[in-house]
Amino acid sequence: MINPFSWLGKKGKRIDRRVESFLKNLSINRIDTLKELPDLDIDKPFNAYVTLAILLREKGEFHKAIKLLENLLSGELSVDDEKLVILNLAITYKLAGFVDRAEQIIREGIERFPAEGYFYYELAKLKQMYNDWEEAVKNFEIANGLNGIFQEELFYTKLFYINKLLDSGKIDKAFKVMKTLKNILLVPFFYYTLARIYFEIGDSDRAYRNVVTGMRLSEKQSDMFLKLLEKYQSLDVEELERLIDKVGLIYPVALRYVELLSGRGDDEKALEVINKVAEKYPLKAEVKEHQLRLMWKLGKRKQVVDVIVSSLERLKKERKKYVCENCGYKTDTFDWCCPKCKSWETLRLDID
């Protein structure tokens, strides 16, 4: 069968999923990158007012922030200052729950500054809230075409839209949207979506290869790929052994394998496998449960006690004694001031 997505593999690039890649989703970081934004003038009251509005918004005092921004918008502003106010006002309306007003001010911004992509970006985010993924894609495409910095949001939104289309049985439309993907990011969600489309069009071999690639890429998201396999084809012991041979004894696959082995009465082999899994994931409760149940079933009572004791000892060593009630920081050493957030008297014994 000819691969309809052969062009995708030539354009992809692997990315490291880090928090920094999402920073532009924060309004202040996006606003700071507005094109041709002048250097801040500390003698200019406008900058102080905008900063104050942002701080009020972060504190949840939306009414005060909105009043301040609305008053600024009613005055004489430069082009860049007006963009800043409109964007901040739209974001504040949205966070305050005034979604209709947020959309209205965004559309006013588009009418005033049709070449500014940030307004289309915010409109796309609103359409996501409405679950209008087709409109979200359209507006992200415009935003990215104007500003050129929203490739990742556009890519992920298209993938999500494709999966929504597949959910509703619109395979042809999903196929067409998939063909429009550019600047491919070789991330698990991409391989999941590609595998799902291949399954839908009956190309199980290519679907399986993408499932394997996705699992290798991110073990922590491999459960979604396993569920995908179970949806489109039956998984027996032999099929799981074939999968383990390709991706290794990763957590969700290993547990499913153990369940099937035990289900057909092969408890000795199931215990052998779960012991290996327990070495890799020593503190996983579900792994310990399977391990102890199998040991007990096979009459290995002393081993059950040994596993329980060793697990408790490991928990004692790895669990931190104190936790900060303010930021969640954990430490073995008490201090009156949290080393991370610097809050006073917030370290407490972790007794939960």
N, C-alpha and C positions, 0 to 999 in steps of 0.2 A: 504493500500500500504506500502510495506517495505521501510523504509527510507534509501536511498543509502549513506547518509552522516551522519549516526548516530554516527560514530567514531569522527566526528569533535567536537561535543559538549564536549567530554571528555578531549580534549587536549587544549582547548582554555584558554586564559588568558586575562583579561581586562587590558587595559593600559590607562594611563593618557596622552592625547595628549598635549604635551608641546614642547616649542621651543627647549629645551635641546635635545630631541630625534632626532632632525635633525642636531645637531652640527657636527656630523661626516661626513655630506655631504660637509662641508667646507674643502677645501684641507689641510689647515694648521693643522687643528685638526686631520685629518686622518693621515697625514704624521707624526705628533708627536707621534702617537701610533704604529709606525712600530716596529715590534719585534726586540729586541736586539739592539735598537738604543742607541748609547753611550751617556753619559752625555755631554752637550755642553761644549766645551772648548773655553772660550772667547779669548784665544790667538791664536786660529786657524782661519786663514783668510777665510777658506771655509765657515764657519757659517755666517760670515758677508756678504759674497757675496750672499749666498742663501737668507738671510734675505732681502738684498737689491733688489734682483730679485723679491721676493714676494711683496715688497712695490711698486716697479715699475709696477708690474702687477696690483695691486690694484688701482693704479693711472691711469691705462689705457695706460701706456707707454710700450706696448707689444714688440715693436721692440727692445728697450733697454734691456728688461728683457730676451728676446729670445737670443740676442747676448751674454749676460752675462752667461746664462745657457749653451749655446752651447760651449762657451769657457771653462767653468768648466768641461763639459763632455769630452772635448778633452784631459784633463790632467790626471794625475795619481790620482785615487780615491779609497777609501776603498769601500767595498761592500755596506755598509749602505749609504755612501755618494753618490754613483752612483745611488742607488735606489731613493734617495731624488731628485737628479737632473733630472733623467728621468721622475719621476712623475710630478715634477714642470714644466718641459718642455712640457710634454703632455698637462697639464692643460692650460698652457699659449698659446700653439698652438691653442687649442680648443677655448679659449676665444677670440683669435685674429682672428678667422674665418678660420684658416688653419686646417680644420678637417682631411683631408687626411694625413697631416704630423703628426697630433696628433695620428691617428691610427697607422701609421708606427712606431713611436717611442714607443708606447705602446706595439706593437708586438715585437719590439726589446727587450723591457724590459722583456716580457714573455719568450722570447728565452734565455735571459741571466739569468733570475731568475724565473724559472717555478714554484717554490714553494711559490712565493709571491702573495698573493691574491689581493693586491691593483691594480695591473696592470689589472687583470681580471675585477675588479670593474670599473675602468675607461673605459675599453673596453665596458662593459655593458652599461655605461652611453652614450657612443657614439652610440651604437646600438639603444638606446632609441631615440636619435636625428634623426636617420634614419627611425624610426618607425618599426624597425626590432625587434619586441617584443619577438619572439621565441629565437633569438640569445641573446637578453638581458637577458632572463631568464637563458639560459645555462651558460652565463658568471657570472651572480650573484651566481648561484649555485656553480660554481668552486671557486669563491672568498670567499663565505661563508664557503665552505668546508675547505679552506686553513687557513683563518683568524678567522672565527667563529664570526664575529661582524656585518655581513650584513644581519641578519635574517629579519629585518624590510623592507629593500629595496627589498629583494627577495620576501617577502610576498606580498607587494603592487604591484610589477611588475607582479607577477603571476596573481593577481586579475585583473589588467588592461588588461593583455593578454587574460584572460578568457573572459572578456567583448568584446574585439576586435573579438575574435572567434565567440561569440554569434552574434555580429553585422553582421558577414559574413555568418551566418547560419551553422557554423561548431559546432553543438551541441555536437556530440560525442567526438570531440577533446577537447572541453571546459570541458566536464565531466571528461575526463582523467586527464587534468591538475589540475582540482579541487581536484581530489583524491590524488595528490602529495603534497598538502599543509601540512606543518609541523609547529610547534610552532605557532598555531593559535592565532591571535590577535583579540579579540572581539570588533572590531571597526565597524562603520556604513558601510564602503565600503565592508566589509566581508559579512554582512547581506544582503546588496543590491545585491551582486553577487550571493549569495546562493539563495535568493528569485527569482532572474531572472532565474537561472537554473531550480528551481522547477517549475516556470511558463512554461518554455520551454518544460519540460517533462510531463506537464499536472497535476502536483501535486499542485493544487491551495491552498489547506488548509495549507500545510507546507510553501508555498510561502508567504501566508498572515501572518502567524505567524512570519516569519522573517522580513517582512515589519513592523509589529507592534513593534518588538524588536528594529529594527533600528531607528524607529521614537522616541521611548522612550529613546534610548541611546543618540540621538543628534537631538534636535528640529531644530537646525539651518540647518540641512541637510535633513529635512523631506520632502522638496519639491521634491527631487529626488525620494523618495519612493512613494509620491503621484502620480507623473508622471508615475512611474512604474505600479502602480495599474490601472491607467487610460488606460495604453497601453494594458493591458492583460484582463481587465474586466470593464464592465460599472459601473460607479459610479452615483447612484441616491441619493436622500435625505436620504432614509432609510439606505443605505449602509454607507453613511458618518456618520450618527448617531451611527451606530454600531462601526465605527472606532473611533469616538470621545469618545465613552464610554470606549474604551481601551487605548487611548493615551492622552485624554484630549483635551481641546480647543486650540490646538497649531496653530500657525499663518497660514500656507498655507492651512491646512485642514479647519480651521474656515472660511477663506475667500471663499473657494470653496463652503462650506456649505451655506454661506450667499447668494452667487450668485445663487445657485440652488433654495433656498427658494424664493428669489425675482423673479426668472424666472418663478416660478409656481404661483406667485401672493400672496405669504404669506409674505407680507412686514412687518407686525407687528412683526411676529416671527423673521424675518431677522434682524429687528432693535434691538430687544431684545438681539439677539446673538451678533451683532456687537458692542453694548454698552458694553457687557462683555469683548469682545476682546479689545476694546478701553481702558478699565481700565488696562488691562495687557500690552498693547503696546500703550501708550499715544502719542508717537511722530511718529508713523508709518503713512506716508502720504497716503498710499493705504487704511489703515483702516479708517482714517479721511474722505477720499473721499467717501467711501461706507456709512459711518455714516451720513454725511451731505446730500448725495443724497437721502437716505431713509427718513431722517427727512423732507426734502423739499417736497418729493413726498407725504408724509403723512400729509402735512400741518402744521408741527411743526416748524414754522418760528422763534419763539422766542428761541427755543432750538438750532436752527442752529447758531444764533448770539451768544448765551452763549458758545457753543462749540468752535467757532472761537476765541472768546475773551480769554477763558481759555487756549486754545492751544497756543496763542501768548504769554500769560503771562508765561506759562511753558517754552516756547522756550527762553524767555528773561532770566529766572533764570538759565537754564541749559547750555546756550551757553556762552562760554568763550569770553572775550572781545578782547584779544590779541593772535596772533599766530606767531610763529617763522618761518620766511621764509626759514631758513636753515634746520631745523629738523622737523617742524610741531608741536612742543610743543605748547599747549594752556594754557592760564592763564588769570585770571582777573586782575592781578597786573602788571603794566608796570615796566620794568627794562631795563637798557641799555645793560645788558649782559643776554643772554638766560640762565635760571637756568639749563636746560638740557644739551645743547651742548656747552655752554660757548662761543658762537659766539657773537661778539659785534654788537650792533645796528641792530639786525635782528627781534626784536619784532615789529609787525605792528598791527594796528587795523584790526580786522577780519570783513571786510565789504562785503565779497562775499555772 
